[in-house]
């Protein structure tokens, strides 16, 4: 779920940064926070940490009731860093454009009864994260984590509806013209078949070289009651 950039002068700083990232990921998972990107820059004895966080819908819903417990996450950051280190937190929820979110809400509202059954909070996260993706503010790993959660909550008879839903999502993302192309690959026992199969979806154009193009990719495993599926975006 993270994209880590290390600019280090020695191996000790690099190992310390990796250890801090692993602790941070565990803390965010307990607090229902989605980490989009982490950047750690080392400068002599000081390192600068830039964290992009997305507060999920369920977290926002109960944040008012648990205002006193909300400070534990920031206390964790200060306890595991030195006094001279700098920490910058970027709240991605404030960067969501209402016009983009309204388009995704209007377009995919009909899938709420089929794909997002009893998961209205997950549908809200889908609308917000999709609007961030077309604004080029979200990494592929964070969006693929959302797709994984949607896929793990559906039945095998709903796989066809999920693929139709996802193909329309990829088309809508490319239509904004801020992203040239999107490619999605899923492998596993699709639709409950006994043999594993691979399905590929491609919208737009994707270059094979990264010298002149900015490409972002990620892969993850989805553990379901029907087996393990591999997802790549």
N, C-alpha and C positions, 0 to 999 in steps of 0.2 A: 504493500500500500504506500510505499514511500519511494522517493527518488532522492538519493543521497549523493551530494557532491562534496568530495574531500579535497581541500587544498592544504596539504600538510607538509611540514618541514622534516618530520622524523616519524619513525614507526610508533613511538609511544603515543603521540597525539592521534594517530590514525586508529589505534586499538581503543583508546579512551573514547573516541567519537563513536565507534561501532558499538561499544558497550552501552553508551548513553542512549543511542538510538533504540537498542533492544529493550531497555528499560522504559523508554518513552512509549514505544508501541504497546507494551503490556499495560501501561497505565491508561492509555487512550482506549484500549479495548474494553477495560473495565468500566470506563466512564461513558461508553457508547459514543465515542468521538471517531470521526473518520479523518485519518491523516492523509492529506493529498501529497504533500511534498515536505521534505526536510533538507535543509542546506546547512552544512557546518563548514565554516571558513576559519582556518587556523592562522593567527598572526602572532608570532613569537610565543609569549606565554598566555595569550588571551585567545579564546575562540568564540566566534560569533555564530549564533544559532538562529535560523529563520525557519519557522514552522507554519505551514498552511493547514488550518483545521476547518472541518465542516461539522457543525453541530446538527446531528440528525433530528428528525421531527419529534421522536419520542423524548429525546433529551430536552428539547425546547419546551415540551409540554409539561414536564415535571420539574423544570428548573426553578419555577417560582416557589414550589413547595419545598425544595431542597436547596435553598439559597446558601444556607450555612455550610453544607457539605461541598458546595461547588468550589470552594477555595482550596481543597485538598490537592487538586491537580496542579495548581500553580505553586503550592507549597512543595510538591514533589520536585518541580523544576529548580527551585532555589536550593533545596537540600542537596541535589546531585550536581550542582555547578558551583564554581568558585565565585567570590565576590566580584572579581574583575571581569568576568565573562558577561556577554551581552545576549539577551534572549528577546527575539521579536516574534510575536504571535500575530498571524494574519487570519482574521475571521472571514471565511469565504461566504458566509451567509449574507454579509453586508454588500457583497459584490454582485448578487443576483439581480438581473434586470427583470422587472415585472413584465415587460412586453414579451420577452422570450419565454418566461415561465407560463404566461397566459396562452401562448401558442401551443406548447406541449400539453398543457392541461386540456385545451379544447380538442386537440387532435386525438389524444389517446385516452380520453375519458371513457370511451366505450369498452376499453379493455379492462377497466377496473373490476368488473363483475366476474371476469374469467381468469385473468392472470393474477390479480391482487385480491383474491378472496380473503376477507378477514384481515387484510394487511393494508389498511388505509394509510398508515404511517410510512410504509415502504413505497406506496405510490407517490406520496408527497416528496420523499427523498429522490425518487426517480425524476420528478418534474424539476426540482431544484438543481440536481446534479447535471441533468441534460442541458439546462440553460447555462450552467457554468462551463460545460464542455464546449458548446458552440461559441462561447466567449474566449476560448483558449486559456481558461483559468484552472482547468482540472487536468490531472495526469491520467494516462490510460490505465494505470494500475488501480486508481481509486474508482474509476467508472466500471472497470471489469469486476471489481469487488461487489459493486451494486448488482451487476448482471448475475453474478454467482448467487447472491442471496435471493434474487427473484427466481432463478432456476431451481434452487433447492427446495422451494416452497410449493412447487407445482407437482401434479401427478403425471404419470407417464402418458396418460391419454390426452394431456394438455400440451404435449411437446409440439404438436403441429401448430396450435394456436400461439405458443411462445415463439416459434420460428417466424410466423407471420407478423407477430408484434415486433420482433427484433428487426426484421427486414424493413419495416416501415419506419422504425426509429432511426436506422442508419441512413435511409433516404432523406428523412427530415433533417438530420444533422448536416448532410452534404449540401442540402438546399440553401443553407444559410451562407455558403460560399466562404466561410472563414476556415473551413477544413477541406482540403482537396479530395481526400478519400479516406474510407474506413474499411478495414477488412476484419472479419470475425470468423474464427474457426472453433468448432466444438467436436470432440471425439468421445465416443462411449457407446453404450447400448441404448441408442436413441429409440424412442417410441416403444420401449419394452422388448425390443428384439433380442434374441439370444446372442447374436454376434455384434461385435462393436463396429461402428461405422463412423465416418467423418463427414461433417457438413461444413461447407465454406460459403460465406456471404461477402460480397464485394460491392461497394458503392463508391463511385468516383474513380479517381486515378491515384495509384500509389507507386512511387518511384522505388527502385531497388537499391539506390545509392543514397548515402546520407551526407554527401559533401555539400551539395547545394540545397538540400531539403532537410527540414526539421522533422524527423520521424520519432514517434514514441510508441513503444510496444510493451506488452506485459502478458504474462500467462499465470494461470492459477488452477487449482484442482477443486472441484465441487464434489463433496461427499454426500450422497443421497441414499435413500433406502433401496434404490435400484442399482447402486454401484457407484464407482468413481468416474467422473467426467473431467476431461481436460478442456479448458477454455483459454483462448488466446485472442488478443485484440491488438 
